[in-house]
Amino acid sequence: MATSPNTYRFDFEPWSFWTTATAAEKQDQLDWQAALAAQGQMTFGSQCFISKLAGVFPDSLDMGEGCYIAAHAHVSHTLKMGNHCSINVSAVVRGKVTMGNGVRIGGHTSILGFNHSFKTLDLPIHQQPLTFKGITIGDDVWIGSGVTIVDGVEIGSHSVIGAGAIVTRNIPPYSVAVGNPARVIKNRQKRSPVKQVMGKLKKLKLIWQSS
Ligand SMILES: CC(C)(COP(=O)(O)OP(=O)(O)OC[C@H]1O[C@@H](n2cnc3c(N)ncnc32)[C@H](O)[C@@H]1OP(=O)(O)O)[C@@H](O)C(=O)NCCC(=O)NCCS
């Protein structure tokens, strides 16, 4: 039963757990992780947080250090997370999913590393086998809220996926991708035309000053 307005705060805002929780709350979280790990095939790095309000029923789960899974998230099948990855409120991560370090996932996003096969017309789709290609996400990736990523997709390191995007194809590193289907609208390594001109002017001034 809730005892204060902040009872569920860390479930919905886990990023502040290890800096602000009480010693008793930290011990309770470690006990929860031990209970999950006792089911087998789950490992947790230091300073992870898994909300008791999340549905965490994987075949295999590896969480690096400083990772969290917030309330109402659903995790199943095979998930490997690097360090400092986050799964926010009501996000779904299912199928075969691998994340590097620093992968941050907004609320209500679905990362679906599996499909229902539907090859034959002689069986209902729900009775046909699942297929798993896997989704791979690099390092330092920000995935906004309400994104869907389908099976087989690779997302390159240092990319940003805008809110509401449906990602059906690979996204190269350093991309900003938005929309349905998601399209790359920017490369983070390329400077805008205005910045390029400013850079050239700066360079010219430096040459003029030094001559
Ligand atoms: C993608 C995002 C990061 C902005 O990136 P940006 O490089 O600054 O992009 P800009 O704002 O310059 O927009 C560039 C173009 O993309 C469009 N765009 C931006 N975000 C979009 C989105 N999520 N979906 C569709 N189009 C989008 C803009 O309308 C603009 O189009 P235009 O050139 O026709 O005007 C931001 O819009 C976004 O989606 N953030 C995620 C927010 C979120 O989910 N937060 C949860 C916290 S974890």
PDBQT file of the ligand as one rigid body, heavy atoms in Angstrom, charges set to zero:
ROOT
HETATM    1  C1  LIG A 301      14.243  14.489 -33.359  1.00  0.00    +0.000 C 
HETATM    2  C2  LIG A 301      14.391  15.555 -32.285  1.00  0.00    +0.000 C 
HETATM    3  C3  LIG A 301      15.461  15.112 -31.280  1.00  0.00    +0.000 C 
HETATM    4  C4  LIG A 301      14.803  16.886 -32.896  1.00  0.00    +0.000 C 
HETATM    5  O1  LIG A 301      16.028  16.748 -33.564  1.00  0.00    +0.000 OA
HETATM    6  P1  LIG A 301      16.600  18.012 -34.360  1.00  0.00    +0.000 P 
HETATM    7  O2  LIG A 301      17.835  17.559 -35.071  1.00  0.00    +0.000 OA
HETATM    8  O3  LIG A 301      16.762  19.165 -33.409  1.00  0.00    +0.000 OA
HETATM    9  O4  LIG A 301      15.457  18.282 -35.423  1.00  0.00    +0.000 OA
HETATM   10  P2  LIG A 301      14.698  19.633 -35.783  1.00  0.00    +0.000 P 
HETATM   11  O5  LIG A 301      13.865  20.079 -34.616  1.00  0.00    +0.000 OA
HETATM   12  O6  LIG A 301      15.709  20.587 -36.364  1.00  0.00    +0.000 OA
HETATM   13  O7  LIG A 301      13.699  19.172 -36.921  1.00  0.00    +0.000 OA
HETATM   14  C5  LIG A 301      14.135  18.839 -38.232  1.00  0.00    +0.000 C 
HETATM   15  C6  LIG A 301      12.899  18.409 -39.037  1.00  0.00    +0.000 C 
HETATM   16  O8  LIG A 301      12.443  17.151 -38.534  1.00  0.00    +0.000 OA
HETATM   17  C7  LIG A 301      11.075  17.269 -38.093  1.00  0.00    +0.000 C 
HETATM   18  N1  LIG A 301      10.953  16.469 -36.875  1.00  0.00    +0.000 N 
HETATM   19  C8  LIG A 301      11.595  16.670 -35.694  1.00  0.00    +0.000 A 
HETATM   20  N2  LIG A 301      11.255  15.710 -34.818  1.00  0.00    +0.000 NA
HETATM   21  C9  LIG A 301      10.373  14.905 -35.453  1.00  0.00    +0.000 A 
HETATM   22  C10 LIG A 301       9.700  13.743 -35.066  1.00  0.00    +0.000 A 
HETATM   23  N3  LIG A 301       9.838  13.225 -33.850  1.00  0.00    +0.000 N 
HETATM   24  N4  LIG A 301       8.902  13.138 -35.974  1.00  0.00    +0.000 NA
HETATM   25  C11 LIG A 301       8.753  13.665 -37.218  1.00  0.00    +0.000 A 
HETATM   26  N5  LIG A 301       9.396  14.771 -37.651  1.00  0.00    +0.000 NA
HETATM   27  C12 LIG A 301      10.196  15.381 -36.764  1.00  0.00    +0.000 A 
HETATM   28  C13 LIG A 301      10.859  18.747 -37.839  1.00  0.00    +0.000 C 
HETATM   29  O9  LIG A 301       9.500  19.077 -37.957  1.00  0.00    +0.000 OA
HETATM   30  C14 LIG A 301      11.717  19.350 -38.915  1.00  0.00    +0.000 C 
HETATM   31  O10 LIG A 301      11.028  19.272 -40.135  1.00  0.00    +0.000 OA
HETATM   32  P3  LIG A 301      11.091  20.487 -41.196  1.00  0.00    +0.000 P 
HETATM   33  O11 LIG A 301      12.533  20.601 -41.589  1.00  0.00    +0.000 OA
HETATM   34  O12 LIG A 301      10.202  20.014 -42.310  1.00  0.00    +0.000 OA
HETATM   35  O13 LIG A 301      10.599  21.679 -40.454  1.00  0.00    +0.000 OA
HETATM   36  C15 LIG A 301      13.065  15.822 -31.518  1.00  0.00    +0.000 C 
HETATM   37  O14 LIG A 301      12.095  16.414 -32.375  1.00  0.00    +0.000 OA
HETATM   38  C16 LIG A 301      12.457  14.586 -30.907  1.00  0.00    +0.000 C 
HETATM   39  O15 LIG A 301      11.705  13.831 -31.530  1.00  0.00    +0.000 OA
HETATM   40  N6  LIG A 301      12.823  14.362 -29.629  1.00  0.00    +0.000 N 
HETATM   41  C17 LIG A 301      12.398  13.241 -28.855  1.00  0.00    +0.000 C 
HETATM   42  C18 LIG A 301      11.583  13.738 -27.650  1.00  0.00    +0.000 C 
HETATM   43  C19 LIG A 301      11.277  12.618 -26.724  1.00  0.00    +0.000 C 
HETATM   44  O16 LIG A 301      10.822  11.567 -27.120  1.00  0.00    +0.000 OA
HETATM   45  N7  LIG A 301      11.564  12.832 -25.468  1.00  0.00    +0.000 N 
HETATM   46  C20 LIG A 301      11.376  11.822 -24.468  1.00  0.00    +0.000 C 
HETATM   47  C21 LIG A 301      12.455  11.929 -23.492  1.00  0.00    +0.000 C 
HETATM   48  S1  LIG A 301      13.399  10.439 -23.393  1.00  0.00    +0.000 SA
ENDROOT
TORSDOF 0
